[in-house]
Amino acid sequence: MTKTEAGTGTGRRVSEARERLLRTAGQLFYAEGIHTVGVDRLVAESKVTNATFYRHFRSKEDLAVAYIGSVDQAIRAQIDSLTAADLPADGILRGIGASLVEQIRSPGYRGCAFLNAAAEFPDPDHPVHRAVVQHREWFLQTITGLFAEITTVQAEHAGQHFVMLRDGAMSAGYLGDPVPAGETLLRGIEGLLRIHAARGLDEHAGSTPGQAPSAATTVSDIECSPPGA
């Protein structure tokens, strides 16, 4: 027999109440901060009982970990959709950049949910902080793997550079004008892809006996100025 939410008489599954709590927490935690929002408000705005809350989450911090997990899953799903579209690695990286720009320019944008949560929970042993670190480790590994598909030469450096571009753009887009922040991010990604692809060409040319790297594949500086400037 399916358990129902106490006192509602609606016959809805308890899992639906959990999803409602998680959805409400996601909206409030992101907009106002995790520490600012109390359990009473979460219960009231989710239209559940205290008993229902504690049936699903041992504490507000337990809910905060679930919130971080839900954001992590959303990002994984976005990247999976790009991968499922059978795009080349550079196309997936550009798609990730375009998704970030869309997020930065969206109404109610308040910076990176993971960086915000880490700032609220600086203790590296706290479950929320650990959840943030786990996501970032996965993201870096995923981005590095995509660069390695282009060429394994310095793929780790390229992955780290991409993540730093992302972090900087998400902070700049919140604290300043999101339009130039997004444009700078996309130009940075294009420059990074151009340099990384050139590394692979130079490595291939250098491995051919008697052939020196072509001048056309020489790595140049990343172009960060606006087009036509």
Backbone as JSON, one array per atom type, in Angstrom:
{
  "sequence": "MTKTEAGTGTGRRVSEARERLLRTAGQLFYAEGIHTVGVDRLVAESKVTNATFYRHFRSKEDLAVAYIGSVDQAIRAQIDSLTAADLPADGILRGIGASLVEQIRSPGYRGCAFLNAAAEFPDPDHPVHRAVVQHREWFLQTITGLFAEITTVQAEHAGQHFVMLRDGAMSAGYLGDPVPAGETLLRGIEGLLRIHAARGLDEHAGSTPGQAPSAATTVSDIECSPPGA",
  "N": [[0.84, -1.19, 0.0], [0.55, 2.21, -0.84], [2.2, 4.77, 0.86], [0.9, 7.8, 2.21], [0.93, 11.41, 2.34], [0.74, 12.74, 5.55], [-2.33, 13.89, 6.84], [-3.27, 15.2, 4.54], [-5.09, 13.92, 2.91], [-5.12, 13.45, 0.24], [-4.0, 11.33, -1.02], [-1.6, 11.39, -2.33], [1.67, 10.35, -3.18], [4.35, 9.93, -0.82], [6.84, 10.48, -1.88], [6.33, 12.5, -3.69], [5.92, 14.66, -2.02], [8.48, 14.9, -1.03], [9.85, 15.68, -3.34], [8.66, 18.14, -3.72], [9.5, 19.53, -1.46], [12.25, 19.54, -2.01], [12.32, 20.99, -4.39], [11.31, 23.48, -3.56], [13.24, 24.15, -1.65], [15.45, 24.35, -3.32], [14.85, 26.67, -4.8], [14.68, 28.65, -2.77], [17.1, 28.38, -1.28], [18.99, 28.97, -3.26], [18.3, 31.58, -4.0], [18.37, 33.06, -1.61], [20.2, 32.02, 0.17], [21.5, 29.31, 2.1], [21.75, 29.25, 4.93], [20.06, 31.29, 5.66], [17.41, 30.52, 5.31], [14.89, 28.96, 7.1], [13.66, 25.86, 8.62], [10.93, 25.99, 9.26], [9.93, 27.82, 7.39], [10.49, 26.48, 5.01], [8.84, 24.25, 5.29], [6.32, 25.5, 5.37], [6.15, 26.81, 2.84], [6.39, 24.68, 1.16], [4.12, 23.35, 1.66], [3.75, 21.13, 3.38], [3.86, 18.9, 6.24], [5.61, 19.17, 9.42], [6.29, 16.65, 10.26], [6.37, 15.28, 7.85], [8.51, 16.55, 6.61], [10.73, 15.77, 8.26], [10.56, 13.08, 7.9], [11.68, 12.67, 5.48], [14.06, 14.11, 5.42], [16.74, 14.35, 7.61], [17.64, 16.69, 8.71], [17.95, 20.26, 8.13], [20.41, 20.63, 6.93], [20.83, 18.16, 5.78], [18.9, 18.3, 3.8], [20.06, 20.38, 2.38], [22.32, 19.14, 1.31], [21.05, 17.38, -0.42], [19.93, 19.25, -2.13], [22.25, 20.37, -3.35], [23.02, 18.05, -4.64], [20.93, 17.79, -6.47], [21.33, 19.95, -8.19], [23.79, 19.23, -9.23], [23.03, 16.88, -10.6], [21.4, 17.99, -12.57], [23.24, 19.4, -14.13], [24.85, 17.31, -15.02], [22.96, 16.01, -16.6], [22.57, 17.92, -18.6], [25.08, 17.89, -19.89], [25.12, 15.24, -20.68], [23.07, 15.3, -22.56], [24.21, 16.82, -24.57], [26.29, 15.12, -25.28], [24.81, 12.94, -26.18], [23.85, 13.98, -28.52], [25.72, 13.43, -30.34], [27.9, 15.1, -30.81], [31.14, 16.45, -31.66], [34.05, 16.59, -29.49], [34.93, 19.28, -29.17], [32.63, 20.61, -29.89], [30.89, 19.88, -27.84], [32.14, 21.13, -25.67], [31.87, 23.8, -26.46], [29.1, 23.89, -26.37], [28.63, 23.57, -23.64], [29.73, 25.96, -22.77], [27.92, 27.77, -24.0], [25.59, 27.12, -22.64], [26.28, 27.96, -20.08], [26.49, 30.73, -20.5], [23.83, 31.32, -21.09], [22.7, 30.74, -18.61], [24.0, 32.64, -16.97], [22.88, 34.99, -17.93], [20.24, 34.79, -17.26], [17.07, 35.62, -15.68], [17.05, 36.37, -12.19], [19.51, 35.28, -11.65], [22.14, 34.35, -9.53], [24.84, 33.84, -9.23], [27.24, 31.1, -8.94], [25.86, 28.14, -7.79], [27.28, 26.2, -6.41], [29.7, 27.4, -5.57], [28.58, 29.37, -3.96], [27.39, 27.8, -1.95], [29.65, 26.53, -0.87], [30.92, 28.72, 0.23], [29.21, 29.27, 2.33], [29.52, 27.04, 3.87], [32.35, 26.51, 4.95], [33.94, 24.58, 6.19], [35.92, 21.9, 5.34], [35.23, 19.3, 5.94], [32.53, 19.23, 6.21], [29.36, 17.9, 5.21], [27.95, 19.31, 3.15], [29.95, 20.92, 2.0], [31.68, 18.88, 1.14], [30.04, 17.71, -0.8], [29.98, 19.72, -2.69], [32.7, 19.8, -3.47], [32.96, 17.22, -4.54], [31.3, 17.43, -6.77], [32.72, 19.36, -8.26], [35.11, 18.05, -8.73], [34.22, 15.98, -10.39], [33.27, 17.53, -12.55], [35.6, 18.82, -13.46], [37.07, 16.55, -14.21], [35.44, 15.58, -16.25], [35.5, 17.69, -18.15], [38.25, 17.74, -18.67], [38.53, 15.22, -19.83], [37.14, 15.63, -22.22], [38.78, 17.51, -23.52], [40.97, 15.84, -23.8], [40.08, 14.15, -25.76], [40.43, 15.67, -27.98], [43.21, 16.22, -28.04], [45.69, 14.57, -26.14], [47.75, 16.01, -25.18], [48.74, 18.07, -22.69], [46.13, 18.09, -21.68], [45.07, 18.13, -19.11], [45.86, 20.64, -18.18], [44.4, 22.27, -19.9], [41.81, 21.57, -19.14], [41.73, 22.52, -16.48], [42.06, 25.23, -17.0], [39.72, 25.81, -18.39], [37.77, 25.39, -16.39], [38.48, 27.42, -14.62], [37.93, 29.64, -16.21], [35.18, 29.34, -16.35], [34.44, 29.64, -13.6], [35.26, 32.29, -13.14], [33.68, 33.72, -14.99], [31.09, 33.17, -14.08], [31.09, 34.4, -11.59], [31.7, 37.07, -12.33], [29.52, 37.61, -13.93], [27.47, 37.75, -12.11], [28.24, 39.73, -10.28], [28.75, 41.89, -11.89], [28.17, 43.2, -15.16], [26.29, 40.93, -16.97], [26.37, 40.48, -19.72], [28.9, 41.24, -21.1], [30.44, 39.51, -19.55], [29.59, 36.97, -20.32], [30.27, 37.06, -23.05], [33.03, 37.31, -22.91], [33.67, 34.87, -21.72], [32.95, 33.05, -23.79], [34.75, 33.85, -25.82], [37.11, 33.25, -24.53], [36.91, 30.45, -24.32], [36.94, 29.75, -27.03], [39.52, 30.62, -27.73], [41.02, 28.96, -26.07], [40.35, 26.43, -27.08], [41.43, 26.67, -29.65], [44.18, 26.93, -29.13], [44.62, 24.5, -27.8], [44.01, 22.59, -29.77], [46.03, 23.21, -31.58], [48.25, 22.38, -30.15], [47.99, 19.62, -30.36], [48.34, 19.27, -33.12], [50.96, 20.19, -33.4], [52.27, 18.27, -31.88], [51.78, 15.99, -33.39], [53.06, 16.67, -35.81], [55.65, 16.95, -34.89], [56.26, 14.36, -34.26], [56.69, 13.13, -36.63], [59.24, 11.73, -38.52], [61.98, 13.73, -39.44], [60.45, 15.97, -39.92], [59.62, 19.21, -39.1], [57.68, 21.11, -36.73], [54.93, 22.8, -38.16], [54.69, 26.26, -39.07], [52.14, 27.16, -39.13], [50.84, 25.86, -37.15], [51.75, 26.84, -34.81], [51.45, 27.68, -31.42], [49.55, 30.37, -30.33], [48.82, 33.41, -28.48], [45.88, 33.58, -26.35], [43.04, 35.12, -27.66], [41.43, 37.75, -26.34], [40.11, 40.05, -26.81], [37.29, 41.98, -28.02], [35.6, 40.94, -31.07], [36.92, 42.36, -34.03], [38.13, 44.43, -32.75]],
  "CA": [[0.0, 0.0, 0.0], [1.36, 3.41, -0.95], [2.09, 5.69, 1.98], [0.48, 9.13, 1.79], [1.33, 12.51, 3.21], [-0.18, 12.8, 6.68], [-3.22, 15.02, 7.01], [-3.7, 15.86, 3.33], [-6.24, 13.23, 2.37], [-5.08, 13.5, -1.22], [-3.5, 10.09, -1.57], [-0.35, 11.59, -3.05], [2.79, 9.59, -2.63], [5.28, 10.69, 0.0], [7.94, 10.93, -2.73], [5.95, 13.77, -4.28], [6.18, 15.67, -0.99], [9.93, 15.09, -1.0], [10.23, 16.47, -4.51], [8.18, 19.5, -3.49], [10.44, 20.1, -0.51], [13.53, 19.76, -2.68], [12.14, 22.06, -5.35], [11.19, 24.72, -2.79], [14.56, 24.43, -1.07], [16.33, 24.8, -4.39], [14.53, 28.06, -5.12], [14.99, 29.53, -1.65], [18.52, 28.3, -0.97], [19.76, 29.66, -4.29], [17.99, 33.01, -4.03], [18.58, 33.75, -0.34], [21.26, 31.41, 0.97], [21.05, 28.14, 2.87], [21.63, 29.58, 6.35], [18.98, 32.27, 5.88], [16.09, 29.89, 5.21], [14.65, 28.01, 8.18], [12.81, 24.7, 8.36], [9.52, 26.4, 9.31], [9.56, 28.43, 6.11], [10.51, 25.43, 4.01], [7.62, 23.45, 5.49], [5.15, 26.3, 5.01], [6.1, 27.08, 1.41], [6.24, 23.41, 0.46], [2.78, 22.86, 2.01], [3.86, 19.81, 4.0], [3.92, 18.97, 7.69], [6.94, 18.96, 10.0], [6.54, 15.21, 10.27], [6.75, 14.9, 6.49], [9.88, 17.04, 6.39], [11.71, 14.94, 8.95], [10.49, 11.73, 7.37], [12.52, 12.61, 4.29], [15.36, 14.73, 5.67], [17.04, 14.35, 9.04], [17.9, 18.06, 9.13], [18.03, 21.19, 7.01], [21.67, 20.39, 6.25], [20.6, 16.99, 4.95], [18.2, 18.83, 2.64], [21.02, 21.18, 1.61], [23.13, 18.19, 0.54], [20.19, 16.91, -1.51], [19.83, 20.38, -3.05], [23.47, 20.38, -4.14], [22.97, 16.88, -5.5], [19.98, 18.01, -7.56], [21.98, 20.84, -9.15], [24.79, 18.38, -9.85], [22.36, 16.0, -11.56], [20.92, 18.8, -13.69], [24.39, 19.69, -14.99], [25.21, 16.05, -15.67], [21.97, 15.75, -17.63], [22.85, 18.83, -19.71], [26.24, 17.4, -20.63], [24.7, 13.98, -21.31], [22.27, 15.61, -23.75], [25.15, 17.23, -25.61], [26.99, 13.91, -25.71], [23.86, 12.11, -26.94], [23.65, 14.59, -29.83], [26.84, 12.96, -31.17], [28.75, 16.22, -31.15], [32.56, 16.25, -31.35], [34.43, 17.11, -28.16], [34.95, 20.74, -29.14], [31.23, 21.05, -29.94], [30.33, 19.72, -26.5], [32.72, 22.19, -24.85], [31.19, 25.04, -26.85], [27.73, 23.8, -25.87], [28.68, 23.85, -22.21], [29.92, 27.41, -22.66], [26.68, 28.45, -24.36], [24.65, 26.9, -21.54], [26.71, 28.83, -18.99], [26.12, 32.09, -20.85], [22.37, 31.41, -20.92], [22.44, 30.79, -17.18], [24.48, 33.93, -16.45], [22.0, 36.07, -18.38], [18.86, 34.48, -16.92], [16.52, 36.39, -14.55], [17.26, 35.76, -10.89], [20.83, 34.66, -11.53], [22.82, 34.77, -8.3], [26.15, 33.24, -9.15], [27.36, 29.65, -8.96], [25.26, 27.52, -6.61], [28.29, 25.43, -5.69], [30.6, 28.34, -4.89], [27.8, 30.0, -2.9], [27.24, 26.83, -0.86], [30.96, 26.34, -0.25], [31.19, 29.9, 1.06], [28.4, 29.16, 3.54], [30.0, 25.89, 4.64], [33.79, 26.47, 4.63], [34.61, 23.41, 6.78], [36.07, 20.88, 4.29], [34.65, 18.03, 6.37], [31.07, 19.32, 6.27], [28.76, 17.19, 4.07], [27.63, 20.22, 2.04], [31.23, 21.27, 1.37], [32.15, 17.69, 0.43], [29.21, 17.53, -1.99], [30.45, 20.71, -3.66], [34.0, 19.35, -3.96], [32.73, 16.05, -5.39], [30.8, 17.9, -8.06], [33.78, 20.05, -9.0], [36.06, 17.02, -9.19], [33.6, 15.33, -11.54], [33.21, 18.48, -13.66], [36.97, 18.96, -13.99], [37.43, 15.3, -14.87], [34.66, 15.5, -17.49], [36.05, 18.67, -19.08], [39.58, 17.27, -19.07], [38.33, 14.11, -20.75], [36.75, 16.17, -23.53], [40.0, 18.05, -24.14], [41.84, 14.71, -24.15], [39.6, 13.6, -27.03], [41.03, 16.49, -29.04], [44.59, 15.76, -27.92], [46.05, 14.33, -24.75], [48.83, 16.92, -24.82], [48.35, 19.09, -21.71], [44.67, 18.11, -21.52], [44.77, 18.51, -17.73], [46.0, 22.09, -18.09], [43.27, 22.86, -20.61], [40.62, 21.38, -18.3], [41.81, 23.46, -15.36], [41.87, 26.57, -17.55], [38.29, 25.93, -18.7], [37.03, 25.53, -15.14], [38.74, 28.76, -14.09], [37.14, 30.56, -17.04], [33.79, 29.19, -15.91], [34.28, 30.24, -12.28], [35.38, 33.73, -13.27], [32.53, 34.26, -15.71], [29.89, 33.08, -13.25], [31.2, 35.44, -10.57], [31.62, 38.37, -12.98], [28.16, 37.79, -14.43], [26.6, 38.1, -10.99], [28.68, 40.97, -9.64], [28.82, 42.96, -12.87], [27.29, 43.09, -16.33], [26.36, 39.56, -17.45], [26.58, 40.39, -21.17], [30.33, 41.09, -21.41], [30.97, 38.33, -18.87], [29.32, 35.83, -21.19], [31.04, 37.19, -24.28], [34.43, 37.02, -22.58], [33.75, 33.43, -21.52], [32.93, 32.37, -25.08], [36.01, 34.12, -26.5], [38.15, 32.49, -23.83], [36.77, 29.04, -24.69], [37.41, 29.62, -28.41], [40.97, 30.72, -27.72], [41.55, 27.75, -25.43], [40.21, 25.32, -28.04], [42.38, 26.87, -30.75], [45.51, 26.61, -28.62], [44.73, 23.07, -27.49], [44.07, 21.86, -31.04], [47.36, 23.45, -32.14], [49.19, 21.5, -29.44], [47.9, 18.3, -30.94], [48.95, 19.31, -34.44], [52.41, 20.29, -33.21], [52.75, 16.96, -31.4], [51.74, 15.07, -34.53], [54.11, 17.05, -36.74], [56.94, 16.7, -34.26], [56.51, 12.93, -34.19], [57.02, 12.64, -37.96], [60.69, 11.83, -38.71], [62.49, 14.69, -40.4], [59.52, 17.06, -40.17], [59.51, 20.16, -37.99], [56.33, 21.65, -36.59], [54.56, 23.84, -39.11], [54.46, 27.57, -38.48], [50.7, 27.37, -39.06], [50.31, 25.25, -35.94], [52.38, 27.44, -33.65], [50.49, 28.15, -30.44], [49.58, 31.81, -30.12], [48.11, 33.84, -27.28], [44.44, 33.59, -26.4], [42.5, 36.42, -28.05], [40.37, 38.1, -25.4], [39.49, 41.31, -27.19], [36.08, 41.8, -28.83], [35.84, 40.8, -32.51], [37.06, 43.6, -34.77], [38.77, 45.5, -31.96]],
  "C": [[0.88, 1.24, 0.0], [1.12, 4.33, 0.23], [1.71, 7.07, 1.44], [0.94, 10.16, 2.79], [0.29, 12.7, 4.29], [-1.03, 14.06, 6.64], [-3.7, 15.66, 5.74], [-4.96, 15.23, 2.76], [-6.25, 13.18, 0.86], [-4.63, 12.19, -1.83], [-2.22, 10.24, -2.37], [0.78, 10.83, -2.39], [3.72, 10.51, -1.85], [6.42, 11.22, -0.84], [7.61, 12.25, -3.4], [6.19, 14.92, -3.29], [7.68, 15.94, -0.9], [10.39, 15.95, -2.16], [9.79, 17.93, -4.34], [9.1, 20.23, -2.51], [11.76, 20.45, -1.19], [13.43, 20.9, -3.68], [12.05, 23.43, -4.65], [12.53, 25.12, -2.19], [15.51, 24.95, -2.13], [16.11, 26.26, -4.73], [14.98, 29.01, -4.01], [16.48, 29.53, -1.31], [19.34, 29.08, -1.99], [19.54, 31.17, -4.22], [18.43, 33.74, -2.77], [19.72, 33.2, 0.5], [20.7, 30.31, 1.86], [20.82, 28.5, 4.33], [20.44, 30.48, 6.64], [17.61, 31.62, 5.99], [15.92, 28.83, 6.28], [13.71, 26.89, 7.79], [11.34, 25.1, 8.34], [9.08, 27.0, 7.98], [9.54, 27.39, 4.99], [9.25, 24.58, 4.07], [6.4, 24.22, 5.0], [5.04, 26.48, 3.5], [6.0, 25.8, 0.58], [4.87, 22.78, 0.7], [2.83, 21.39, 2.46], [3.86, 20.0, 5.51], [5.36, 18.81, 8.17], [7.3, 17.48, 9.98], [6.99, 14.73, 8.89], [8.18, 15.34, 6.19], [10.9, 16.08, 6.98], [11.62, 13.47, 8.57], [11.46, 11.57, 6.2], [13.93, 13.14, 4.53], [15.6, 14.83, 7.17], [17.22, 15.76, 9.58], [17.88, 18.95, 7.9], [19.33, 20.97, 6.24], [21.59, 19.17, 5.35], [19.87, 17.4, 3.67], [19.14, 19.64, 1.76], [21.92, 20.28, 0.76], [22.33, 17.67, -0.65], [20.02, 18.0, -2.56], [21.06, 20.45, -3.95], [23.49, 19.2, -5.1], [22.03, 17.07, -6.68], [20.57, 18.94, -8.62], [23.05, 20.07, -9.92], [24.15, 17.5, -10.93], [21.86, 16.77, -12.78], [22.06, 19.1, -14.66], [24.86, 18.43, -15.71], [24.25, 15.74, -16.82], [22.19, 16.65, -18.85], [24.01, 18.31, -20.56], [25.91, 16.09, -21.32], [23.9, 14.25, -22.59], [23.16, 16.08, -24.89], [25.91, 16.03, -26.17], [26.09, 13.04, -26.58], [23.6, 12.68, -28.33], [24.78, 14.25, -30.8], [27.7, 14.11, -31.67], [30.22, 15.85, -30.92], [32.89, 16.91, -30.03], [34.42, 18.63, -28.12], [33.54, 21.31, -29.21], [30.57, 20.93, -28.58], [30.85, 20.83, -25.58], [32.1, 23.55, -25.18], [29.75, 25.06, -26.33], [27.65, 24.06, -24.38], [28.86, 25.35, -21.98], [28.65, 28.17, -22.96], [25.64, 28.3, -23.26], [24.99, 27.79, -20.35], [26.31, 30.28, -19.26], [24.62, 32.3, -20.66], [22.01, 31.53, -19.44], [22.82, 32.15, -16.59], [23.51, 35.06, -16.77], [20.54, 35.86, -17.98], [18.37, 35.32, -15.74], [16.74, 35.64, -13.23], [18.6, 35.09, -10.7], [21.57, 35.23, -10.33], [24.18, 34.1, -8.14], [26.09, 31.71, -9.16], [26.81, 29.05, -7.66], [26.29, 26.79, -5.77], [29.25, 26.34, -4.93], [29.86, 29.04, -3.75], [27.69, 29.07, -1.69], [28.55, 26.61, -0.13], [31.33, 27.52, 0.65], [30.4, 29.86, 2.36], [28.87, 28.03, 4.45], [31.49, 25.69, 4.34], [34.52, 25.25, 5.19], [34.71, 22.31, 5.73], [35.48, 19.53, 4.66], [33.12, 18.06, 6.44], [30.47, 18.63, 5.04], [28.41, 18.08, 2.89], [28.9, 20.58, 1.29], [31.76, 20.08, 0.57], [31.35, 17.46, -0.85], [29.63, 18.51, -3.09], [31.76, 20.24, -4.29], [33.84, 18.15, -4.89], [32.21, 16.45, -6.76], [31.92, 18.52, -8.88], [34.84, 19.08, -9.5], [35.51, 16.31, -10.42], [33.62, 16.26, -12.75], [34.58, 18.65, -14.29], [37.38, 17.71, -14.75], [36.71, 15.18, -16.22], [35.22, 16.45, -18.54], [37.42, 18.24, -19.58], [39.49, 16.13, -20.06], [37.94, 14.57, -22.15], [37.96, 16.78, -24.24], [40.94, 16.93, -24.57], [41.38, 14.04, -25.44], [40.15, 14.39, -28.21], [42.51, 16.17, -29.16], [44.91, 15.59, -26.45], [47.13, 15.27, -24.25], [48.28, 18.04, -23.93], [46.82, 19.21, -21.56], [44.28, 18.52, -20.1], [44.85, 20.02, -17.56], [44.81, 22.78, -18.76], [41.99, 22.73, -19.78], [40.59, 22.35, -17.13], [41.55, 24.89, -15.83], [40.38, 26.81, -17.83], [37.48, 26.16, -17.43], [37.26, 26.91, -14.52], [38.01, 29.83, -14.9], [35.68, 30.54, -16.6], [33.57, 29.9, -14.58], [34.31, 31.77, -12.37], [34.18, 34.36, -13.94], [31.28, 34.23, -14.85], [29.92, 34.12, -12.13], [31.03, 36.82, -11.18], [30.21, 38.65, -13.47], [27.18, 38.15, -13.35], [26.96, 39.47, -10.41], [28.71, 42.16, -10.59], [27.81, 42.75, -13.98], [27.4, 41.68, -16.9], [26.66, 39.44, -18.94], [28.07, 40.3, -21.52], [30.96, 39.89, -20.71], [30.78, 37.09, -19.73], [30.13, 35.87, -22.46], [32.51, 36.85, -24.04], [34.64, 35.53, -22.36], [33.83, 32.7, -22.86], [34.22, 32.62, -25.86], [37.15, 33.34, -25.85], [38.11, 31.02, -24.21], [37.29, 28.82, -26.12], [38.93, 29.68, -28.47], [41.62, 29.47, -27.13], [41.47, 26.55, -26.37], [41.22, 25.44, -29.17], [43.79, 26.5, -30.31], [45.66, 25.11, -28.37], [44.81, 22.24, -28.76], [45.44, 22.01, -31.69], [48.41, 22.6, -31.44], [49.19, 20.1, -30.05], [48.54, 18.23, -32.31], [50.46, 19.39, -34.34], [52.99, 18.96, -32.76], [52.8, 15.97, -32.54], [52.86, 15.38, -35.52], [55.48, 16.73, -36.18], [57.28, 15.23, -34.19], [56.85, 12.33, -35.54], [58.51, 12.82, -38.22], [61.05, 12.85, -39.78], [61.57, 15.86, -40.68], [59.39, 17.93, -38.94], [58.08, 20.65, -37.9], [56.09, 22.79, -37.55], [54.33, 25.17, -38.4], [52.98, 27.83, -38.3], [50.11, 26.8, -37.78], [50.95, 25.82, -34.68], [51.33, 27.99, -32.69], [50.66, 29.64, -30.23], [48.78, 32.15, -28.87], [46.61, 33.76, -27.46], [43.95, 35.0, -26.73], [41.3, 36.73, -27.16], [39.69, 39.43, -25.73], [38.24, 41.06, -28.02], [36.39, 41.66, -30.3], [35.92, 42.16, -33.19], [37.74, 44.71, -34.02], [40.2, 45.71, -32.41]]
}
